[in-house]
């Protein structure tokens, strides 16, 4: 099945900052298109999302919120294995904190309140690792394809997860931001955790105001010994050299996305210790993919804060249905897209708007393709989840 997805480009300003130089260049737009090459259907009546795809495209991982099932299929969508870990099972992971991901040759990694768990495809527990700190609370936004990541360093497999350490502080204190680390590099063989990626000098998150957890949620990808990461609403891509000891900063790129909203400053006194607040309406870089030497930053521009106040007021007045309808209308009007950066030169090449026939909240990538969910049918419930195999083509 083939279908050309409508695309267009914007002219953008790129500011590249390295250890020894700073340059600003207007990049001429390059013409790309997204093309659907094929699709597969997961036959299911529930509430599934695509979690991950094996690097060779041979297996797909899904999570169904209705049944709490983890489902592994082949490339045709045929179910190969399925299991769940409810709270009453002795090896349950508890409240899920990240979308699950493949690990190694035949394992699945799940980050839960009870720790980091590795299972085989049949659900047998391989290893459990405790969090480096006890958790008082956690928040979670489930985006398709934004799964627990893994990478290979010196021939060994590592996990990379969002750090959930409080570091004896909370986001109502500057100590929290000054000591913040975004990620954990985990060696399952030794059980060691290495925290990495602080708010670098000049970060918007060091300006003395407070932020929700979703404001600085990391989006990241690894490739060829490099870690590529953006933090929530900050319009920057940081490139780190990755080793078993952690990450060292190589380069930072600043960019400006048309229509990208600005976070409303919040006073530190507005935050309470032990409370986790997540907003799905504020701007963010939601995920990063690397395909054919192109770094793709999936961004969500955010809803105008003034318009969001209208929806919030309706909710407070008990008009939940009207509030929900307004929110859906506002979100449908957003121009979500992919920021395209050349992996070798780190030059910004343009923006690919996301088409309306896919689930724009997220997708995954593997084997040189994007794997995108078909947009939900608003008229009737479907007994399958369709996944598009999508290629980025340069004209």
Secondary structure, DSSP 8 states (H G I E B T S, - for coil): --EEE-------EEEEE-SS-EEEEE-----EEEEEEEEEEEE-SS-EEEEEE-TTSSEEEEEETTTTEEEEEETT--EEEEEE--TTSTT---SB-SB-EEETTTEEEEEETTEEEEEETT--EEEEE--SS--S-------TT-B-EEEEETTEEEEEEE----TT--TTSHHHHHS---EEEEETTTTEEEEE----TT-GGGSS-B--GGGG-EEEEEETTEEEEEETT--EEEEEEEETTEEEEEEEEEE--TT------B-GGG--TT-----SSS-EEEEEEEETTEEEEEEE----HHHHHHHHHHHHTT-HHHHHHHHHHHHHT---EEEEEETTT--EEEEEE--TTEEEEEEEEETTEEEEEE---SSS--SEEEEEEEEEEE-
